[in-house]
Amino acid sequence: MVGVCFWVNIILVINLCLAKPKDCPIICTCLGQYVDCGSKKFETIPLNIPKWATHLDLQNNNIKNITNVNWKHLSGLKELILNKNSIVSIPNDVLQYQSQLRILELNRNKIKAIEALNFNSLKNLSTLKLKRNHITELKDGAFYGLEKIEKLLLDYNYLKIVSKSWQYGLETLKELSISHNYIEKIDDDSWEFCRILSLLDLSFNKLKSIESDTFRNLDQLQRLFLNNNNITFIKENAFIHLPRLRFLNLSNNKIYWTVEDASGVFQGLNHLAKFHLAGNNIKTINADAFLGLKNVTFLNLTNNNITTIQNNAFAEMPLLKELIINTTNLLCDCNLTWFIDWLNLKQMKNQSAVCLYPDWLRGQSLLQVTSNLTCDELPKPRLIQEPEAAIMALKGENIQLNCKAVSSASNTMTFIWRKDNVEIFNPNVKVKSRSYGDGNATEIISILNLTDIENKHAGKYQCVVSNSYGTTYSQKTTISVLVYPAFTKVPKNVTVRAGETVKWECAATGEPPPEIAWHKDGGNDFPAARERRMQVMPMDDVFFIVNAKPIDVGMYSCTAHNPAGMIFANASLIVEERPSLEKRMMDKEVSAGEHIVLQCKARGIPKPTITWLKDGELIIPTERHFFIHDNQMVIIVDSVQSDSGNYECYLNNTIGDEIGRSRIVVKPITYEKSNMMGIIIISVVCCAVLTSIIWVVIIYQTRRKIATPVMQTEMQEIPDPMDRSRTHQLQHHLYPDNVSDQSSCKDSGTGDSAKRSSDNLAPDEFTAVNDSDVEPNNSQIPLLLYPTNHNRIVPTTSSACDASPNCEDVKVE
């Protein structure tokens, strides 16, 4: 009985669960709050969907249009599935009542565009699926309003560009899938509004390059799918914006060169763990190919015809545990010995690595090679000539780049020329080859001709030579296309007034764009620069000097310089200034007879003319009026009272005029009492001195006249020896000895001495001599006169002795 009751209860519960609610549409299936109306060939949304439904499935019908009338009563919907219908567009606010909707699927419809604000009312939507539609355009703000969106699927559409305009409002998005579209370009800063994105799928598109800012702002990204594109170029450090990336798939592209030649391409992927590089036509693994991948544990290199693996190529992957290689073209020579040892050390024994060379090892697994590997021959191409590191060419010239390679194998070598890491399509190339060494070795040269050089030819060129044994890359040659500078704006001569602003324009074209520089008077000394009055506007090609001053006057040169050459253009600057006085003229008072000096030191541009006026009358040069220093100074000599007056210095140039004034007062000569007394004393002294001099001259002349006859008389008459005593006495009486206490040995000669010389004249009592004892012939013996009393020497010999031989000299004492 108990068992029967148990089964009855089970049946009742099942029936209750499977029973349709009373308001469930007949054609649909309901289970709890789930309503399934899929595959019912509906062309419109059923109107009788119960309002309690939270999950509604309408996929695989023929619904073409949806309007807000259909959903007004379904405000509790959390999931809406509209896959595989014929919906063409989504009207704005069509789901305005479905604010609780979490999942919306619109896959496999015919939607062509997502208009702005189509989903504005779906504030709680977390998943939006729009796969396999005909979407060609996402309008600006197409997903604005999706405040809680986390997953957006746009696979299998016709999108061509990823731009940030349609991502506006996707700040909460974590997963974005845009695979199987036609995306060729990702705009800069496209991910500005998707900063927390963790998964990005861009596989199966038409991307050709990854630039340095392609993934800017995606520092939270962990999984990135770029497989099956046409990527041929990856900028160095293009992945530095992905520090948290753990999975990267670059399979089936054309980025062989990133592994064969470039280094540092994968820098910044410090947390990358799984890396797929399958199907990239890689032949050589460069020693620096995997720099920065220190945390990689899985590396997929399948479907690459790898021939050479350089020494320690995987040293940057110390955590590598799984390496997948399936090549049959390995060059098994001595350079591959390290790789065998490394595989054994890492215990990676499931590799499909087969030798192609040498012939006796062809088809043998690398891990089964037991003999020593040698390097007797070098079948891989070797470059013996490559282009220069840098070439500068003028626009319009022709250039040739030569690349020569040799190989010990007879296999055909092929050349590829690349520009900026991208293969040049249909280049103008000449190839010459020759065989040597019994035909077992080959030398080949490739010449790239670049004619009529233009700006588009500038870039980095590289030749790549390869054969079945490997690939060799030349150094990169940088070609710079130069165009001689040419002015598009030339500065002109400028004349301004002091205080105004000087403006010059100077611009030039050329390749590379020339640098514009300014010079003053052939040098770099700019007074305006020192005083911070100079401004250069490089974006506007304008040069300013504010508050122009006379020190700014000069010749300014604008130079345009690039590697092709330099040109210059000159322009003069004239700063006009009103006349002015450097120093104010001062009033003066002078005495009559003094010189008057008036200075009018002027400045101004143009140089002002100077005119002097006195009391309004023009001053002209005279024997007393002199003008010097370009009329800046006037000198009046021997001033007189009439020179008093108001003097004016009138300055004038084309800008204006200026007047300097000075009042001159010439005072007459006046003498004070003290000065007059001094003049009188000096006059008296001068008269006394002059009188004394005159008396001295008279006395001297008088004595001279008297002395001459006496000498003649004494020489003519010879005195008697008996009379000598008398003569001596007479002389002694007339000329007493002055060497005594009462006489003076010195005479002033002025006639004023207290001890006047006795040589002046004989005393009055001796004015006549009447001596009876004197012979008549000697009665008139004159007095003997001498110039002074200091040298009284009587002639020792008379003239009579000269006539008589018996005469003795008479000495008068």
LUMNUNU-20542 format. One record per residue (C-alpha): residue in one letter; x, y, z. Coordinates in steps of 0.25 Angstrom, whole numbers, padded with zeros to 4 digits, always signed. Example, Ala and Ser with C-alpha at 12.3 -4.5 7.8 and 13.67 -1.06 7.14 Angstrom:
<fizas>
A+0049-0018+0031;S+0055-0004+0029;
</fizas>
This chain:
<fizas>
M+0000+0000+0000;V+0011+0009+0004;G+0018+0006-0009;V+0006+0010-0017;C+0004+0023-0010;F+0019+0026-0013;W+0018+0024-0028;V+0004+0032-0029;N+0011+0044-0022;I+0023+0043-0033;I+0013+0043-0044;L+0005+0055-0039;V+0018+0063-0038;I+0022+0059-0052;N+0009+0063-0057;L+0009+0076-0050;C+0023+0079-0055;L+0019+0075-0070;A+0005+0081-0069;K+0004+0094-0077;P+0000+0107-0069;K-0014+0111-0072;D-0009+0124-0080;C+0003+0117-0088;P+0001+0118-0103;I-0004+0106-0109;I+0006+0105-0120;C+0018+0108-0110;T+0024+0100-0099;C+0025+0105-0085;L+0033+0100-0073;G+0033+0108-0061;Q+0036+0122-0066;Y+0043+0117-0078;V+0034+0119-0091;D+0039+0112-0104;C+0033+0117-0117;G+0044+0113-0126;S+0043+0106-0139;K+0028+0110-0140;K+0029+0118-0153;F+0024+0131-0146;E+0025+0143-0155;T+0022+0152-0143;I+0023+0152-0129;P+0012+0144-0122;L+0003+0153-0114;N-0002+0143-0104;I+0012+0141-0097;P+0009+0140-0082;K+0015+0152-0075;W+0021+0143-0064;A+0031+0138-0074;T+0046+0141-0071;H+0052+0133-0082;L+0046+0134-0096;D+0052+0125-0108;L+0047+0130-0122;Q+0058+0125-0130;N+0057+0118-0144;N+0044+0126-0148;N+0041+0136-0159;I+0040+0148-0151;K+0044+0161-0159;N+0040+0172-0150;I+0039+0175-0135;T+0032+0186-0129;N+0030+0191-0114;V+0016+0186-0115;N+0020+0172-0115;W+0028+0173-0102;K+0020+0184-0094;H+0014+0173-0084;L+0027+0165-0083;S+0035+0174-0073;G+0040+0162-0066;L+0048+0156-0077;K+0063+0152-0074;E+0066+0144-0086;L+0061+0146-0100;I+0066+0137-0112;L+0063+0142-0126;N+0073+0134-0134;K+0071+0130-0148;N+0060+0139-0152;S+0059+0150-0163;I+0060+0162-0154;V+0066+0174-0162;S+0067+0185-0152;I+0065+0188-0138;P+0057+0200-0135;N+0061+0209-0124;D+0054+0207-0110;V+0048+0194-0116;L+0051+0187-0103;Q+0049+0199-0094;Y+0041+0191-0084;Q+0051+0180-0083;S+0060+0186-0073;Q+0062+0173-0066;L+0067+0166-0079;R+0081+0159-0076;I+0083+0152-0089;L+0079+0156-0103;E+0082+0147-0115;L+0080+0152-0130;N+0089+0142-0137;R+0087+0138-0151;N+0078+0149-0155;K+0079+0160-0166;I+0082+0172-0158;K+0091+0181-0166;A+0094+0192-0157;I+0094+0195-0142;E+0089+0209-0140;A+0092+0219-0129;L+0085+0216-0116;N+0078+0203-0121;F+0080+0197-0107;N+0079+0209-0099;S+0068+0204-0089;L+0075+0190-0086;K+0082+0195-0074;N+0084+0181-0068;L+0088+0173-0081;S+0101+0165-0079;T+0101+0157-0092;L+0098+0162-0106;K+0100+0152-0118;L+0100+0157-0132;K+0107+0146-0139;R+0105+0143-0154;N+0097+0155-0158;H+0100+0165-0170;I+0105+0176-0161;T+0114+0185-0169;E+0114+0197-0160;L+0113+0200-0145;K+0109+0215-0143;D+0115+0224-0133;G+0109+0220-0119;A+0103+0207-0124;F+0104+0201-0111;Y+0102+0213-0102;G+0094+0210-0090;L+0098+0195-0088;E+0103+0199-0074;K+0106+0184-0070;I+0110+0178-0083;E+0121+0167-0081;K+0120+0159-0094;L+0118+0164-0108;L+0119+0154-0120;L+0120+0160-0134;D+0126+0148-0142;Y+0123+0146-0156;N+0119+0159-0161;Y+0124+0169-0171;L+0131+0179-0161;K+0144+0186-0167;I+0149+0195-0156;V+0150+0195-0141;S+0148+0209-0136;K+0145+0214-0122;S+0133+0222-0127;W+0124+0210-0126;Q+0130+0205-0114;Y+0125+0217-0106;G+0118+0212-0093;L+0125+0198-0093;E+0133+0201-0080;T+0129+0188-0074;L+0131+0179-0086;K+0140+0167-0083;E+0139+0158-0095;L+0139+0163-0110;S+0138+0154-0122;I+0139+0160-0136;S+0145+0148-0143;H+0142+0144-0157;N+0139+0158-0162;Y+0147+0167-0172;I+0155+0176-0162;E+0167+0182-0168;K+0170+0193-0159;I+0169+0196-0144;D+0169+0211-0141;D+0178+0217-0130;D+0172+0217-0117;S+0161+0208-0121;W+0160+0202-0108;E+0159+0214-0099;F+0145+0210-0094;C+0149+0195-0093;R+0160+0196-0082;I+0155+0183-0074;L+0154+0174-0087;S+0160+0160-0083;L+0157+0153-0097;L+0158+0158-0111;D+0156+0150-0123;L+0161+0156-0136;S+0163+0143-0143;F+0160+0141-0158;N+0160+0155-0162;K+0169+0163-0172;L+0179+0170-0163;K+0192+0173-0169;S+0200+0179-0158;I+0201+0182-0143;E+0205+0196-0140;S+0211+0201-0127;D+0198+0206-0122;T+0189+0195-0127;F+0186+0189-0113;R+0187+0202-0105;N+0179+0202-0092;L+0177+0187-0092;D+0186+0184-0080;Q+0175+0175-0074;L+0175+0166-0086;Q+0178+0151-0084;R+0174+0144-0097;L+0177+0149-0111;F+0173+0142-0124;L+0180+0148-0137;N+0181+0135-0144;N+0177+0134-0159;N+0179+0148-0163;N+0189+0154-0173;I+0199+0160-0163;T+0212+0162-0169;F+0217+0173-0160;I+0218+0175-0145;K+0224+0187-0140;E+0235+0186-0129;N+0229+0186-0115;A+0215+0185-0121;F+0211+0176-0109;I+0216+0185-0098;H+0202+0189-0095;L+0198+0175-0092;P+0206+0172-0079;R+0195+0161-0074;L+0193+0154-0086;R+0194+0139-0084;F+0190+0133-0097;L+0194+0138-0111;N+0190+0131-0125;L+0197+0137-0137;S+0196+0124-0145;N+0194+0124-0160;N+0199+0138-0163;K+0212+0143-0171;I+0221+0147-0159;Y+0232+0138-0162;W+0242+0149-0161;T+0238+0152-0147;V+0245+0139-0143;E+0255+0139-0154;D+0261+0153-0153;A+0255+0162-0143;S+0258+0163-0129;G+0249+0169-0118;V+0236+0168-0125;F+0230+0160-0113;Q+0236+0169-0102;G+0226+0172-0091;L+0218+0159-0091;N+0224+0155-0078;H+0212+0146-0074;L+0210+0139-0087;A+0208+0124-0084;K+0203+0119-0097;F+0208+0123-0111;H+0203+0118-0125;L+0212+0121-0137;A+0208+0110-0146;G+0207+0112-0161;N+0216+0124-0163;N+0226+0119-0173;I+0237+0120-0163;K+0250+0114-0167;T+0260+0119-0157;I+0258+0122-0142;N+0267+0134-0138;A+0274+0133-0125;D+0267+0146-0121;A+0254+0143-0126;F+0247+0140-0113;L+0253+0151-0104;G+0244+0154-0093;L+0236+0141-0093;K+0241+0136-0080;N+0228+0130-0075;V+0224+0122-0087;T+0221+0108-0084;F+0215+0104-0098;L+0220+0107-0112;N+0214+0102-0125;L+0223+0103-0137;T+0215+0093-0146;N+0214+0094-0161;N+0226+0102-0162;N+0238+0097-0171;I+0248+0100-0161;T+0262+0097-0166;T+0271+0104-0156;I+0270+0107-0141;Q+0281+0116-0136;N+0289+0113-0123;N+0281+0115-0111;A+0269+0120-0118;F+0260+0116-0107;A+0268+0121-0095;E+0258+0132-0093;M+0248+0121-0089;P+0253+0115-0077;L+0239+0109-0073;L+0236+0103-0087;K+0231+0089-0085;E+0224+0086-0098;L+0230+0090-0111;I+0222+0085-0124;I+0230+0084-0137;N+0227+0076-0149;T+0238+0080-0159;T+0245+0071-0170;N+0255+0081-0175;L+0265+0082-0163;L+0279+0085-0167;C+0286+0075-0158;D+0300+0080-0157;C+0309+0084-0145;N+0301+0096-0142;L+0289+0087-0138;T+0296+0079-0128;W+0292+0088-0117;F+0277+0086-0120;I+0278+0071-0119;D+0285+0072-0105;W+0274+0082-0101;L+0263+0073-0105;N+0268+0062-0097;L+0270+0071-0085;K+0256+0075-0086;Q+0251+0061-0089;M+0243+0066-0101;K+0244+0053-0109;N+0231+0054-0117;Q+0236+0064-0127;S+0235+0061-0142;A+0248+0067-0146;V+0254+0061-0158;C+0267+0064-0165;L+0267+0068-0180;Y+0283+0071-0181;P+0293+0064-0182;D+0288+0054-0192;W+0292+0042-0183;L+0283+0047-0172;R+0271+0051-0180;G+0258+0046-0175;Q+0264+0042-0161;S+0258+0047-0149;L+0267+0057-0142;L+0266+0050-0128;Q+0271+0037-0135;V+0284+0043-0140;T+0296+0037-0133;S+0308+0041-0141;N+0315+0054-0140;L+0309+0065-0148;T+0319+0073-0157;C+0319+0086-0164;D+0327+0082-0176;E+0318+0090-0186;L+0309+0102-0185;P+0297+0100-0193;K+0290+0111-0186;P+0291+0124-0194;R+0302+0133-0189;L+0303+0148-0192;I+0316+0153-0197;Q+0311+0167-0202;E+0299+0175-0196;P+0295+0189-0197;E+0300+0201-0189;A+0294+0204-0175;A+0289+0218-0179;I+0287+0224-0193;M+0283+0239-0195;A+0277+0242-0209;L+0272+0255-0215;K+0258+0254-0220;G+0258+0250-0235;E+0271+0242-0234;N+0273+0227-0237;I+0278+0217-0227;Q+0283+0203-0228;L+0283+0193-0216;N+0292+0181-0218;C+0291+0168-0211;K+0301+0156-0214;A+0300+0142-0208;V+0307+0129-0209;S+0303+0115-0206;S+0311+0102-0206;A+0298+0095-0211;S+0293+0095-0226;N+0279+0098-0221;T+0273+0111-0227;M+0274+0123-0218;T+0262+0133-0218;F+0263+0148-0214;I+0252+0156-0207;W+0253+0171-0205;R+0246+0177-0193;K+0243+0191-0189;D+0239+0194-0175;N+0238+0179-0172;V+0228+0177-0183;E+0231+0170-0196;I+0232+0179-0208;F+0221+0176-0219;N+0227+0174-0233;P+0240+0181-0231;N+0250+0186-0242;V+0260+0175-0240;K+0271+0169-0248;V+0277+0156-0244;K+0290+0150-0249;S+0296+0137-0245;R+0307+0127-0248;S+0312+0114-0244;Y+0326+0110-0240;G+0333+0098-0234;D+0329+0088-0244;G+0315+0093-0243;N+0313+0089-0228;A+0313+0104-0223;T+0305+0116-0227;E+0307+0131-0227;I+0295+0140-0229;I+0294+0155-0229;S+0281+0163-0228;I+0280+0178-0232;L+0268+0186-0228;N+0267+0198-0236;L+0259+0210-0230;T+0257+0221-0241;D+0253+0235-0240;I+0253+0235-0225;E+0241+0241-0218;N+0237+0242-0204;K+0230+0229-0204;H+0243+0222-0206;A+0248+0226-0193;G+0249+0215-0183;K+0257+0203-0178;Y+0261+0193-0189;Q+0266+0178-0187;C+0269+0167-0196;V+0265+0153-0192;V+0271+0141-0200;S+0267+0127-0197;N+0267+0113-0203;S+0262+0100-0198;Y+0273+0099-0187;G+0270+0113-0180;T+0268+0128-0181;T+0278+0139-0179;Y+0275+0153-0176;S+0283+0165-0180;Q+0285+0177-0171;K+0275+0188-0173;T+0278+0200-0181;T+0271+0213-0178;I+0268+0221-0190;S+0265+0236-0188;V+0259+0244-0199;L+0265+0258-0198;V+0259+0271-0204;Y+0267+0284-0204;P+0260+0294-0195;A+0252+0305-0202;F+0245+0317-0195;T+0230+0318-0196;K+0230+0330-0187;V+0242+0340-0187;P+0244+0351-0176;K+0243+0365-0181;N+0250+0378-0176;V+0243+0384-0165;T+0243+0398-0159;V+0236+0400-0146;R+0236+0411-0135;A+0242+0408-0121;G+0232+0400-0113;E+0224+0394-0124;T+0224+0379-0128;V+0233+0373-0139;K+0227+0361-0147;W+0234+0353-0157;E+0229+0340-0164;C+0239+0330-0170;A+0235+0316-0175;A+0242+0306-0184;T+0239+0292-0190;G+0249+0281-0192;E+0251+0266-0189;P+0253+0264-0178;P+0246+0276-0173;P+0256+0287-0171;E+0259+0293-0158;I+0257+0308-0157;A+0267+0316-0149;W+0269+0331-0147;H+0282+0339-0146;K+0285+0354-0143;D+0297+0360-0150;G+0302+0347-0154;G+0302+0342-0139;N+0293+0337-0128;D+0294+0349-0119;F+0279+0354-0118;P+0278+0365-0108;A+0263+0362-0109;A+0265+0348-0105;R+0273+0352-0093;E+0262+0361-0088;R+0251+0351-0092;R+0245+0360-0102;M+0247+0349-0113;Q+0236+0339-0116;V+0237+0328-0127;M+0224+0321-0132;P+0229+0308-0139;M+0215+0304-0142;D+0212+0317-0149;D+0225+0320-0155;V+0225+0334-0148;F+0236+0341-0140;F+0233+0352-0131;I+0241+0363-0124;V+0232+0371-0114;N+0235+0385-0109;A+0245+0387-0119;K+0257+0395-0115;P+0269+0402-0122;I+0278+0391-0118;D+0270+0381-0127;V+0274+0389-0139;G+0282+0380-0149;M+0281+0369-0160;Y+0273+0357-0157;S+0275+0344-0164;C+0265+0333-0165;T+0272+0319-0169;A+0266+0307-0174;H+0274+0294-0172;N+0273+0279-0175;P+0283+0269-0179;A+0281+0273-0194;G+0287+0287-0191;M+0284+0301-0185;I+0277+0314-0190;F+0276+0327-0183;A+0268+0340-0185;N+0272+0353-0179;A+0263+0364-0173;S+0267+0377-0167;L+0261+0383-0155;I+0260+0398-0152;V+0255+0403-0139;E+0251+0418-0140;E+0252+0426-0127;R+0248+0440-0124;P+0259+0450-0121;S+0263+0451-0106;L+0274+0456-0097;E+0282+0446-0090;K+0285+0457-0080;R+0277+0469-0076;M+0283+0482-0079;M+0287+0491-0067;D+0286+0506-0064;K+0300+0512-0062;E+0306+0525-0057;V+0320+0529-0062;S+0329+0541-0060;A+0332+0550-0072;G+0344+0545-0079;E+0342+0530-0076;H+0338+0520-0086;I+0324+0515-0087;V+0322+0500-0091;L+0308+0495-0094;Q+0305+0480-0096;C+0293+0474-0103;K+0296+0459-0104;A+0285+0454-0113;R+0279+0440-0117;G+0269+0436-0126;I+0267+0428-0139;P+0268+0433-0150;K+0280+0442-0144;P+0273+0455-0140;T+0278+0469-0146;I+0283+0478-0135;T+0280+0493-0136;W+0285+0503-0125;L+0277+0516-0122;K+0280+0528-0113;D+0268+0535-0108;G+0260+0530-0120;E+0271+0534-0130;L+0280+0524-0138;I+0294+0523-0133;I+0304+0523-0144;P+0319+0519-0143;T+0328+0531-0141;E+0342+0533-0135;R+0336+0532-0122;H+0326+0521-0125;F+0330+0507-0128;F+0321+0494-0131;I+0327+0481-0129;H+0323+0466-0128;D+0312+0468-0139;N+0307+0480-0132;Q+0305+0473-0119;M+0314+0483-0112;V+0315+0498-0114;I+0327+0505-0108;I+0327+0521-0106;V+0341+0526-0102;D+0344+0539-0095;S+0330+0541-0091;V+0324+0555-0089;Q+0312+0560-0082;S+0304+0560-0096;D+0306+0544-0096;S+0295+0543-0085;G+0282+0538-0089;N+0273+0526-0091;Y+0280+0515-0100;E+0272+0504-0107;C+0276+0491-0113;Y+0266+0487-0123;L+0266+0472-0127;N+0258+0468-0139;N+0256+0455-0147;T+0245+0448-0155;I+0238+0443-0143;G+0238+0456-0135;D+0246+0467-0128;E+0251+0471-0114;I+0256+0483-0108;G+0267+0485-0097;R+0268+0498-0090;S+0279+0505-0082;R+0280+0519-0076;I+0294+0525-0076;V+0297+0537-0067;V+0311+0544-0070;K+0315+0552-0058;P+0324+0565-0059;I+0338+0564-0052;T+0338+0571-0038;Y+0349+0572-0029;E+0349+0572-0014;K+0357+0580-0004;S+0366+0569+0000;N+0369+0566-0015;M+0372+0581-0017;M+0382+0581-0005;G+0389+0569-0011;I+0390+0575-0024;I+0396+0588-0019;I+0407+0581-0010;I+0411+0572-0022;S+0412+0585-0031;V+0421+0592-0020;V+0430+0580-0019;C+0431+0579-0034;C+0434+0594-0035;A+0445+0593-0025;V+0451+0581-0031;L+0451+0588-0045;T+0457+0601-0039;S+0468+0593-0032;I+0471+0586-0045;I+0472+0599-0053;W+0482+0605-0042;V+0490+0593-0043;V+0491+0594-0058;I+0495+0609-0057;I+0505+0607-0046;Y+0511+0596-0054;Q+0512+0604-0067;T+0518+0616-0059;R+0529+0608-0053;R+0532+0602-0066;K+0534+0615-0073;I+0543+0621-0062;A+0552+0608-0061;T+0556+0608-0075;P+0563+0622-0076;V+0571+0619-0063;M+0576+0606-0068;Q+0581+0613-0080;T+0588+0625-0072;E+0595+0615-0063;M+0601+0607-0075;Q+0606+0620-0081;E+0613+0626-0069;I+0624+0619-0061;P+0624+0624-0047;D+0637+0626-0040;P+0641+0616-0030;M+0643+0627-0020;D+0628+0630-0021;R+0623+0616-0019;S+0621+0618-0004;R+0613+0631-0007;T+0605+0624-0017;H+0602+0613-0008;Q+0598+0622+0003;L+0589+0629-0006;Q+0582+0617-0011;H+0581+0612+0003;H+0575+0625+0007;L+0565+0625-0004;Y+0561+0610-0003;P+0562+0606+0011;D+0562+0591+0014;N+0548+0585+0014;V+0551+0573+0022;S+0548+0579+0035;D+0537+0579+0045;Q+0531+0592+0040;S+0530+0588+0025;S+0522+0578+0018;C+0527+0567+0009;K+0515+0566+0001;D+0506+0576-0006;S+0492+0574-0010;G+0493+0582-0023;T+0480+0590-0020;G+0487+0602-0014;D+0479+0600-0001;S+0489+0592+0007;A+0492+0598+0021;K+0507+0595+0018;R+0508+0601+0005;S+0520+0598-0003;S+0531+0608-0003;D+0534+0606-0017;N+0523+0614-0023;L+0530+0627-0023;A+0542+0634-0016;P+0538+0643-0003;D+0536+0657-0006;E+0548+0662+0001;F+0556+0653-0009;T+0550+0658-0021;A+0563+0666-0025;V+0578+0662-0022;N+0588+0674-0021;D+0601+0668-0016;S+0613+0677-0018;D+0623+0665-0017;V+0617+0659-0029;E+0624+0662-0041;P+0617+0671-0051;N+0616+0660-0061;N+0609+0652-0051;S+0600+0662-0045;Q+0587+0657-0050;I+0588+0642-0046;P+0574+0637-0047;L+0567+0628-0036;L+0568+0613-0039;L+0554+0608-0039;Y+0550+0593-0038;P+0538+0586-0040;T+0536+0581-0026;N+0543+0582-0012;H+0545+0567-0013;N+0556+0567-0023;R+0566+0578-0022;I+0578+0575-0030;V+0587+0586-0035;P+0593+0583-0048;T+0607+0578-0044;T+0614+0583-0057;S+0614+0596-0063;S+0614+0599-0077;A+0628+0606-0075;C+0635+0594-0071;D+0631+0587-0084;A+0640+0598-0091;S+0652+0597-0082;P+0660+0584-0080;N+0665+0589-0066;C+0652+0592-0061;E+0647+0583-0050;D+0632+0580-0048;V+0626+0589-0038;K+0616+0581-0028;V+0606+0589-0021;E+0601+0583-0008;
</fizas>
